[in-house]
Amino acid sequence: MFGKDIGIDLGTANILVHVRGKGVVIHEPAVVAVDVNTQKICAIGEEAREMIGRTPGNIRAIRPLKEGVIADFTITEEILKHFIRKAAGRGFRPRVMVCVPSGITTVEKRAVIEAANLAGAKEVYLVTEPIAAAVGCGLDIGAPSGSMVVDIGGGTTDIAVISLGGEVTSQSLRVGGSHMEEAIVRHVKRVYNLAIGDRTAEDIKVTIASAYPTPDRKMTIRGRDLVTGLPATVEISSMDIYPALEELLTSIVDAIRGVLEVTPPELAADIVNKGMALTGGGALMDGMARLIQEKTGVPVTLAEDPLSCVVRGTGEILDSLEKVSDRGPFIASYTRGR
């Protein structure tokens, strides 16, 4: 049977799948609901996400990927098997390209390759997220000219300066959207004596969180009062939430400045001329592009549909795989399936 080419953005928060000729066909949360007694998977993706914080004692809703790398190998293999089968159909052994953070170790790369092989891939390619993001947002990374990409994902922020198809300088920061949600949970607990769940923290981040706080953006949240132990309701604004995010936002800006400081002068001149591309779910936070531009002095362009930039990039690289592999170090690692 003829194979298919599939690109997978294996993220901490979401998994996106691109099928050659069809585009992005799957965009679901990277969550799995598991029965702890039988170790049987009850639900995957959106259905499992609905269960977070609402499961009985025997069912656990978990994220098998943490900070861009595999935390639970068996569950990751099952989730890959599920999505590859859903995208390619039964009986197909597709070529699969998986995105990984630029800073992961050789052992972590081997884990991704092995999981994809066991999930049914014929051949497995790994590509770093900044390279895929740059291709996905339309940058000509093969040119002898500097391009800069900042990809703010669920578990990591990847920053890279790219020229002639390779990363000239890069940094992978273990800070992302999931860390912002954890910070919001702690902040609301400390300031309002209110215990909230991960789902509520995510809603706060998406609805009112801002890199530039404004008092008029408000929402009502519900949780458990830690003093009385009873359900309670609190109204909060983006001004109230900003202190929880300030340290994380500063660390992202500092990492971008650190990469710029070690960029060769000619490439730095290109970046000032062209600006940097901002991708990933974190790029959608209100005021994020403005904050980075003000703190670095470099123009920032928000990519079109920043959430799917990385996975669209894998699709484009797979389309020109033969040409790419001859021309430059696009592919971080490669192995042939079993």
C-alpha positions as CSV (number, residue, x, y, z in Angstrom):
1,M,0.0,0.0,0.0
2,F,1.2,3.5,-0.7
3,G,2.3,5.3,2.4
4,K,1.4,8.8,3.6
5,D,3.6,11.6,5.0
6,I,2.5,12.9,8.4
7,G,3.9,15.8,10.4
8,I,3.3,15.8,14.2
9,D,3.7,18.7,16.6
10,L,4.1,16.7,19.8
11,G,3.4,19.5,22.3
12,T,3.0,19.7,26.0
13,A,-0.5,21.3,25.7
14,N,-1.7,20.2,22.2
15,I,-1.0,17.7,19.6
16,L,-1.4,18.8,15.9
17,V,-1.2,16.4,12.9
18,H,-0.6,17.5,9.3
19,V,-1.3,15.1,6.5
20,R,0.4,15.7,3.1
21,G,-2.2,17.0,0.7
22,K,-4.8,17.6,3.3
23,G,-3.3,20.1,5.7
24,V,-3.8,20.1,9.5
25,V,-6.4,17.3,10.2
26,I,-6.1,16.9,14.0
27,H,-5.7,19.6,16.7
28,E,-6.4,18.1,20.1
29,P,-5.2,18.6,23.7
30,A,-2.3,16.3,24.7
31,V,-4.3,14.7,27.5
32,V,-5.0,11.1,28.3
33,A,-7.5,9.6,30.8
34,V,-6.2,6.4,32.3
35,D,-7.9,3.8,34.6
36,V,-5.3,3.4,37.4
37,N,-6.5,-0.1,38.3
38,T,-6.3,-1.7,34.8
39,Q,-3.9,0.9,33.1
40,K,-6.5,1.0,30.3
41,I,-6.8,4.3,28.4
42,C,-10.4,5.6,28.7
43,A,-10.2,8.7,26.6
44,I,-7.7,10.7,24.5
45,G,-7.6,14.4,23.4
46,E,-10.6,16.7,23.9
47,E,-12.7,14.1,25.6
48,A,-9.9,13.5,28.2
49,R,-9.4,17.3,28.7
50,E,-13.0,17.6,29.7
51,M,-12.3,15.2,32.5
52,I,-9.4,17.2,34.1
53,G,-10.2,17.8,37.8
54,R,-13.5,16.0,37.5
55,T,-12.5,12.3,37.6
56,P,-13.3,9.6,40.2
57,G,-10.5,8.0,42.2
58,N,-9.9,5.2,39.7
59,I,-9.4,7.5,36.6
60,R,-6.5,9.9,36.2
61,A,-6.3,12.6,33.5
62,I,-2.6,13.1,32.7
63,R,-0.4,14.9,30.2
64,P,2.2,12.4,29.0
65,L,4.5,15.1,27.7
66,K,6.2,17.6,30.0
67,E,8.2,20.6,28.9
68,G,8.3,19.3,25.3
69,V,9.7,15.8,26.2
70,I,8.2,12.4,27.0
71,A,7.3,12.0,30.6
72,D,5.3,8.7,30.2
73,F,6.7,6.6,27.4
74,T,3.9,4.0,27.3
75,I,1.1,6.5,27.2
76,T,2.9,8.6,24.6
77,E,3.2,5.6,22.4
78,E,-0.5,4.9,22.7
79,I,-1.4,8.6,22.0
80,L,0.8,8.6,18.9
81,K,-0.7,5.3,17.7
82,H,-4.2,6.7,18.1
83,F,-3.4,9.9,16.1
84,I,-1.4,8.2,13.4
85,R,-4.2,5.7,12.9
86,K,-6.8,8.5,12.9
87,A,-4.8,10.5,10.3
88,A,-3.5,7.8,8.0
89,G,-6.1,5.0,8.5
90,R,-5.4,1.4,9.4
91,G,-2.9,-0.6,7.3
92,F,-0.7,2.4,6.4
93,R,2.8,2.9,7.7
94,P,3.5,6.5,7.0
95,R,6.7,8.6,7.0
96,V,6.4,10.7,10.2
97,M,8.2,13.9,11.1
98,V,8.0,14.9,14.7
99,C,8.9,18.3,16.1
100,V,11.1,18.5,19.2
101,P,12.5,21.4,21.3
102,S,16.0,22.5,20.1
103,G,17.5,21.9,23.5
104,I,16.5,18.2,24.1
105,T,19.2,15.5,24.7
106,T,20.1,12.6,22.5
107,V,18.3,10.2,25.0
108,E,15.1,12.3,24.7
109,K,15.4,12.2,20.9
110,R,15.7,8.4,21.0
111,A,12.6,8.2,23.1
112,V,10.6,10.2,20.6
113,I,11.9,8.1,17.7
114,E,11.2,4.8,19.4
115,A,7.7,5.8,20.4
116,A,6.9,6.9,16.8
117,N,8.3,3.6,15.5
118,L,6.3,1.5,17.9
119,A,3.2,3.6,17.0
120,G,3.5,2.4,13.4
121,A,5.7,4.8,11.5
122,K,7.7,3.5,8.5
123,E,10.4,6.2,8.9
124,V,10.8,8.8,11.6
125,Y,12.4,12.2,11.2
126,L,12.9,14.8,13.9
127,V,13.1,18.5,13.3
128,T,13.6,21.2,15.8
129,E,10.6,23.5,16.5
130,P,12.2,26.8,15.5
131,I,13.2,25.4,12.1
132,A,9.6,24.0,11.5
133,A,8.0,27.2,12.8
134,A,10.2,29.4,10.5
135,V,9.2,27.3,7.5
136,G,5.5,27.3,8.6
137,C,5.4,31.1,8.8
138,G,6.9,31.5,5.3
139,L,10.5,32.5,6.1
140,D,13.2,31.5,3.5
141,I,15.5,29.7,5.9
142,G,17.8,28.4,3.2
143,A,18.9,32.0,2.2
144,P,22.3,33.4,3.4
145,S,20.4,35.8,5.6
146,G,19.4,35.8,9.3
147,S,15.9,35.0,10.4
148,M,14.8,34.9,14.0
149,V,12.0,32.8,15.4
150,V,10.5,32.8,19.0
151,D,8.1,29.9,19.5
152,I,6.2,30.1,22.9
153,G,4.6,26.7,23.4
154,G,2.9,24.9,26.3
155,G,6.0,23.6,28.0
156,T,9.0,25.3,26.3
157,T,9.9,28.6,24.6
158,D,12.3,28.0,21.7
159,I,14.4,30.9,20.4
160,A,16.6,30.6,17.4
161,V,18.5,32.6,14.8
162,I,18.5,30.7,11.5
163,S,20.6,31.1,8.4
164,L,21.4,28.7,5.4
165,G,19.0,26.1,6.8
166,G,20.5,25.7,10.2
167,E,20.4,27.2,13.7
168,V,23.3,29.6,14.2
169,T,22.4,30.3,17.8
170,S,19.5,29.0,19.8
171,Q,18.1,28.5,23.3
172,S,15.3,26.3,24.6
173,L,13.7,27.7,27.8
174,R,11.6,25.4,30.0
175,V,8.9,28.1,30.3
176,G,5.6,28.0,28.5
177,G,1.8,28.2,28.8
178,S,1.5,25.4,31.4
179,H,3.9,27.2,33.7
180,M,1.8,30.3,33.4
181,E,-1.3,28.3,34.4
182,E,0.5,26.9,37.5
183,A,1.6,30.4,38.4
184,I,-2.0,31.6,38.2
185,V,-3.2,28.8,40.4
186,R,-0.6,29.7,43.1
187,H,-1.3,33.4,42.8
188,V,-5.1,33.0,43.2
189,K,-4.6,30.7,46.1
190,R,-2.3,33.1,47.9
191,V,-4.1,36.4,47.2
192,Y,-7.8,35.3,47.3
193,N,-7.6,32.1,49.4
194,L,-9.4,30.4,46.5
195,A,-8.5,27.0,45.2
196,I,-9.0,26.7,41.4
197,G,-8.3,23.9,39.0
198,D,-6.1,23.8,35.9
199,R,-9.1,24.3,33.5
200,T,-10.1,27.5,35.3
201,A,-6.4,28.7,35.3
202,E,-6.3,28.1,31.5
203,D,-9.5,30.1,31.0
204,I,-8.0,33.0,33.0
205,K,-4.9,32.9,30.9
206,V,-6.8,32.8,27.6
207,T,-9.5,35.4,28.6
208,I,-7.8,38.2,30.6
209,A,-4.1,37.5,31.0
210,S,-2.0,40.2,29.4
211,A,1.7,41.1,29.1
212,Y,0.4,44.7,29.5
213,P,-2.3,44.6,32.2
214,T,-5.5,46.7,31.7
215,P,-8.0,47.2,34.5
216,D,-11.0,46.9,32.3
217,R,-10.5,43.3,31.4
218,K,-12.4,41.3,34.0
219,M,-13.9,37.8,34.5
220,T,-15.7,35.9,37.3
221,I,-14.0,32.7,38.5
222,R,-15.4,30.0,40.8
223,G,-13.5,27.7,43.1
224,R,-13.3,26.5,46.7
225,D,-12.7,29.0,49.5
226,L,-9.8,27.8,51.6
227,V,-11.1,29.4,54.8
228,T,-14.6,28.1,54.8
229,G,-14.1,25.1,52.5
230,L,-17.3,26.1,50.6
231,P,-17.7,27.0,46.9
232,A,-17.0,30.7,46.2
233,T,-17.0,33.3,43.4
234,V,-14.4,36.0,42.9
235,E,-14.1,38.7,40.2
236,I,-10.6,39.3,38.9
237,S,-9.0,41.6,36.3
238,S,-5.8,41.3,34.2
239,M,-4.2,43.8,36.7
240,D,-4.8,41.2,39.5
241,I,-3.2,38.4,37.5
242,Y,-0.2,40.2,36.0
243,P,2.0,39.8,39.1
244,A,1.7,36.0,38.7
245,L,3.0,36.2,35.2
246,E,5.6,38.9,35.5
247,E,8.5,36.7,36.4
248,L,7.8,34.2,33.6
249,L,7.4,37.0,31.0
250,T,10.7,38.5,32.2
251,S,12.5,35.2,31.8
252,I,11.3,34.9,28.2
253,V,12.4,38.4,27.4
254,D,15.8,37.8,29.0
255,A,16.3,34.6,27.0
256,I,15.5,36.5,23.7
257,R,18.0,39.2,24.7
258,G,20.6,36.5,25.5
259,V,20.2,35.0,22.0
260,L,20.5,38.4,20.4
261,E,23.6,39.2,22.4
262,V,25.5,36.2,20.9
263,T,24.2,36.6,17.3
264,P,27.0,37.5,14.8
265,P,26.8,41.2,13.7
266,E,25.8,40.5,10.1
267,L,22.9,38.3,11.1
268,A,21.9,40.8,13.8
269,A,21.7,43.5,11.1
270,D,19.4,41.2,9.1
271,I,17.2,40.6,12.1
272,V,16.8,44.3,12.8
273,N,15.9,44.8,9.2
274,K,13.4,41.9,8.9
275,G,12.3,41.6,12.5
276,M,11.6,38.4,14.4
277,A,8.6,36.0,13.9
278,L,6.5,35.1,17.0
279,T,4.8,31.7,16.9
280,G,3.2,29.2,19.3
281,G,0.1,29.5,21.6
282,G,1.9,31.9,24.0
283,A,2.2,34.3,21.1
284,L,-1.6,34.9,21.3
285,M,-1.4,36.4,24.8
286,D,-2.5,40.0,24.6
287,G,0.5,42.4,24.5
288,M,3.2,39.7,24.1
289,A,4.5,41.0,20.7
290,R,4.5,44.6,22.0
291,L,6.4,43.6,25.2
292,I,9.1,41.8,23.3
293,Q,9.5,44.6,20.8
294,E,9.8,47.2,23.5
295,K,12.3,45.3,25.6
296,T,14.6,44.2,22.6
297,G,14.2,47.1,20.1
298,V,13.6,44.6,17.3
299,P,10.4,44.6,15.3
300,V,8.1,41.6,16.1
301,T,5.7,40.0,13.6
302,L,3.0,37.8,14.9
303,A,2.7,34.8,12.6
304,E,-0.6,33.9,10.8
305,D,-2.3,31.2,12.9
306,P,0.7,30.9,15.3
307,L,-0.7,27.7,16.9
308,S,-0.3,25.6,13.7
309,C,2.9,27.2,12.4
310,V,5.1,24.4,13.6
311,V,3.0,21.6,12.2
312,R,2.5,23.3,8.9
313,G,6.3,23.7,8.7
314,T,6.7,19.9,9.1
315,G,4.3,19.4,6.2
316,E,6.3,21.7,3.9
317,I,9.6,20.1,4.9
318,L,8.2,16.6,4.2
319,D,7.0,17.8,0.8
320,S,10.6,18.7,-0.2
321,L,12.4,16.1,1.9
322,E,14.7,14.8,-0.8
323,K,15.8,18.3,-1.8
324,V,16.1,19.4,1.9
325,S,18.3,16.5,3.1
326,D,20.8,17.3,0.3
327,R,21.0,21.0,1.1
328,G,21.4,21.6,4.8
329,P,21.0,20.5,8.4
330,F,17.2,20.8,8.5
331,I,16.8,17.3,10.0
332,A,18.0,17.0,13.6
333,S,17.9,13.2,13.5
334,Y,16.7,10.3,11.4
335,T,16.0,6.7,11.8
336,R,14.3,4.1,9.6
337,G,11.3,2.3,11.2
338,R,11.3,-1.3,12.2
